Amino acid sequence: MSSSGTQKDSFFEDVVNPYMNELKMHPKELRLVDGELQIKDVQGPKGEGSLEDRMENKSLEAELQKRFEHHDPCDMIRELKVIFETHAAVESYEASKQFFGCMMEEGSSVSEHMFAMSGHAKKLSDLGIVIPNQLGIHRVLQSLPPSYKNFVMNYNMQNMNKELPELFSMLKSAEVEIQKEHQVLMVNKTTKFKK
């Protein structure tokens, strides 16, 4: 019995602890794709950080050690996979929520809106969720404010099958026209005529 416990302690000390130190210095992104664990560098080396960061990391190490002290290495890997799968599911849910909930505010920039939308789409793509072009187009059109209703109606009635960069270019042109119309309306509202 004690040899099994010693073997597990030895595994944790020899394999997990050194890996945790390496992970702190060189953060990795772990992703489960089609049942295969993929590891990718997140960014350059990290320093040890503040005292709070180091204490948090030490408590994380202690928590992991306590959690897995009675597991064999295969069970540890299986359980870590489950943890990371759950994390990936939550992350993809949040990313899709941001993508499908993104709405352009009236008077704001089309460029900023398209930048935000493409950022949400890239996040989904990085998580392995591919958005078909037609769905992306529909989502962009649905996210536009009421001032773009004529543009949306025109686009749909003419059955345009454009790629997102082409749609972006069309929206930039429409934005200029919509701003001109808005300025004309503002001038007409402020001008009073005497009888």
C-alpha positions as CSV (number, residue, x, y, z in Angstrom):
1,M,0.0,0.0,0.0
2,S,2.7,2.5,1.0
3,S,4.7,1.7,-2.2
4,S,1.6,2.6,-4.3
5,G,1.2,5.9,-2.4
6,T,4.9,6.6,-2.7
7,Q,4.8,5.8,-6.4
8,K,1.9,8.3,-6.9
9,D,3.7,11.0,-4.8
10,S,6.9,10.3,-6.8
11,F,4.9,10.7,-10.1
12,F,3.4,14.0,-8.9
13,E,6.8,15.3,-7.8
14,D,8.7,14.1,-10.8
15,V,6.2,14.7,-13.6
16,V,3.5,17.1,-12.6
17,N,5.4,19.7,-10.5
18,P,8.2,20.3,-13.0
19,Y,5.5,20.6,-15.7
20,M,3.6,23.2,-13.6
21,N,6.8,25.3,-13.3
22,E,7.4,25.1,-17.1
23,L,3.7,26.0,-17.7
24,K,4.1,29.1,-15.5
25,M,7.1,30.2,-17.5
26,H,5.7,29.2,-21.0
27,P,1.9,29.3,-20.9
28,K,0.1,26.8,-23.2
29,E,-3.3,26.6,-24.7
30,L,-4.8,23.1,-24.4
31,R,-7.5,22.2,-26.7
32,L,-9.4,18.9,-27.3
33,V,-10.1,18.5,-31.0
34,D,-11.8,15.3,-32.3
35,G,-10.7,13.5,-29.1
36,E,-7.1,14.6,-29.5
37,L,-5.4,17.0,-27.0
38,Q,-3.6,19.8,-28.8
39,I,-1.0,22.0,-27.1
40,K,-0.1,25.4,-28.4
41,D,2.1,28.2,-27.0
42,V,0.0,31.2,-25.9
43,Q,2.7,33.9,-25.7
44,G,6.3,34.5,-24.7
45,P,7.8,33.5,-21.3
46,K,6.2,34.9,-18.2
47,G,8.0,36.1,-15.2
48,E,7.2,35.0,-11.7
49,G,4.8,37.9,-11.3
50,S,3.6,39.5,-8.0
51,L,3.5,37.8,-4.7
52,E,-0.2,37.2,-5.0
53,D,0.3,35.5,-8.4
54,R,3.0,33.2,-6.9
55,M,0.8,32.4,-3.9
56,E,-2.1,31.6,-6.2
57,N,0.1,29.3,-8.3
58,K,1.4,27.6,-5.1
59,S,-2.2,27.1,-3.9
60,L,-3.2,25.7,-7.3
61,E,-0.3,23.3,-7.2
62,A,-1.3,22.2,-3.7
63,E,-4.9,21.9,-4.8
64,L,-4.0,19.8,-7.8
65,Q,-1.7,17.6,-5.7
66,K,-4.5,17.0,-3.1
67,R,-7.1,16.4,-5.8
68,F,-5.0,13.8,-7.6
69,E,-3.0,12.2,-4.7
70,H,-5.0,9.0,-4.9
71,H,-5.2,8.7,-8.7
72,D,-3.0,6.8,-11.0
73,P,-1.5,8.7,-13.9
74,C,-4.1,7.5,-16.5
75,D,-7.0,8.6,-14.3
76,M,-5.3,11.9,-13.8
77,I,-5.1,12.4,-17.5
78,R,-8.7,11.3,-18.1
79,E,-9.9,13.7,-15.4
80,L,-7.9,16.6,-16.8
81,K,-9.3,15.9,-20.2
82,V,-12.8,16.2,-18.8
83,I,-12.0,19.5,-17.1
84,F,-10.5,20.9,-20.3
85,E,-13.5,19.7,-22.4
86,T,-15.9,21.4,-20.0
87,H,-13.8,24.6,-20.2
88,A,-13.8,24.4,-24.0
89,A,-17.6,24.0,-24.1
90,V,-18.1,27.0,-21.8
91,E,-15.7,29.0,-23.9
92,S,-17.4,28.1,-27.2
93,Y,-20.8,28.9,-25.7
94,E,-19.6,32.4,-24.6
95,A,-18.0,33.1,-28.0
96,S,-21.1,32.1,-29.9
97,K,-23.2,34.2,-27.5
98,Q,-21.0,37.2,-28.2
99,F,-21.1,36.6,-32.0
100,F,-24.9,36.1,-32.2
101,G,-25.6,38.9,-29.7
102,C,-23.4,41.6,-31.3
103,M,-25.5,44.5,-32.6
104,M,-24.3,47.7,-34.2
105,E,-25.6,50.8,-32.5
106,E,-27.2,53.6,-34.5
107,G,-24.6,56.1,-35.6
108,S,-21.6,54.0,-34.7
109,S,-18.9,53.0,-37.2
110,V,-19.4,50.1,-39.6
111,S,-15.7,49.5,-39.5
112,E,-15.7,49.1,-35.7
113,H,-18.7,46.8,-35.9
114,M,-17.2,44.6,-38.6
115,F,-14.0,44.4,-36.6
116,A,-15.9,43.3,-33.5
117,M,-17.9,40.7,-35.5
118,S,-14.8,39.3,-37.2
119,G,-13.1,39.1,-33.9
120,H,-16.0,37.0,-32.5
121,A,-16.0,34.9,-35.7
122,K,-12.2,34.3,-35.3
123,K,-12.6,33.2,-31.7
124,L,-15.3,30.7,-32.8
125,S,-13.0,29.5,-35.6
126,D,-10.1,29.1,-33.2
127,L,-12.4,26.9,-31.0
128,G,-13.1,24.7,-34.0
129,I,-16.5,26.2,-34.9
130,V,-16.7,27.2,-38.5
131,I,-19.3,29.7,-39.6
132,P,-20.4,29.2,-43.2
133,N,-20.1,32.3,-45.3
134,Q,-23.9,32.6,-45.9
135,L,-24.6,32.4,-42.2
136,G,-21.9,35.0,-41.5
137,I,-23.5,37.3,-44.1
138,H,-27.0,36.8,-42.6
139,R,-25.7,37.5,-39.1
140,V,-23.9,40.7,-40.2
141,L,-27.1,42.0,-41.9
142,Q,-29.2,41.1,-38.9
143,S,-26.8,43.0,-36.6
144,L,-27.2,46.3,-38.5
145,P,-29.3,49.2,-37.0
146,P,-32.6,50.4,-38.6
147,S,-30.9,53.0,-40.7
148,Y,-29.5,50.2,-42.9
149,K,-32.9,48.6,-43.5
150,N,-32.9,49.8,-47.2
151,F,-29.4,48.3,-47.7
152,V,-30.5,45.0,-46.2
153,M,-33.7,44.9,-48.3
154,N,-31.7,45.7,-51.4
155,Y,-29.1,43.1,-50.7
156,N,-31.7,40.4,-50.1
157,M,-33.9,41.3,-53.0
158,Q,-31.0,41.3,-55.5
159,N,-29.9,37.9,-54.1
160,M,-26.3,39.0,-53.8
161,N,-24.0,36.2,-52.9
162,K,-21.0,38.1,-51.7
163,E,-18.0,37.2,-49.5
164,L,-17.6,39.1,-46.2
165,P,-14.9,41.4,-47.5
166,E,-17.2,42.5,-50.4
167,L,-20.1,43.0,-48.0
168,F,-17.8,45.1,-45.8
169,S,-16.9,47.3,-48.7
170,M,-20.6,47.7,-49.7
171,L,-21.4,48.6,-46.0
172,K,-18.7,51.2,-46.0
173,S,-20.2,52.9,-49.1
174,A,-23.7,52.6,-47.6
175,E,-22.5,54.2,-44.4
176,V,-21.3,57.3,-46.2
177,E,-24.7,57.6,-47.9
178,I,-26.6,57.0,-44.7
179,Q,-24.5,59.7,-42.9
180,K,-25.3,62.2,-45.7
181,E,-29.0,61.4,-45.5
182,H,-28.8,61.8,-41.7
183,Q,-27.1,65.2,-42.1
184,V,-29.8,66.4,-44.6
185,L,-32.5,65.3,-42.2
186,M,-30.8,67.2,-39.3
187,V,-30.6,70.4,-41.4
188,N,-34.2,70.1,-42.4
189,K,-35.3,69.6,-38.8
190,T,-33.4,72.7,-37.6
191,T,-34.4,75.0,-40.4
192,K,-37.6,76.9,-39.6
193,F,-39.6,78.6,-42.4
194,K,-41.6,81.8,-41.8
195,K,-44.9,82.3,-43.4
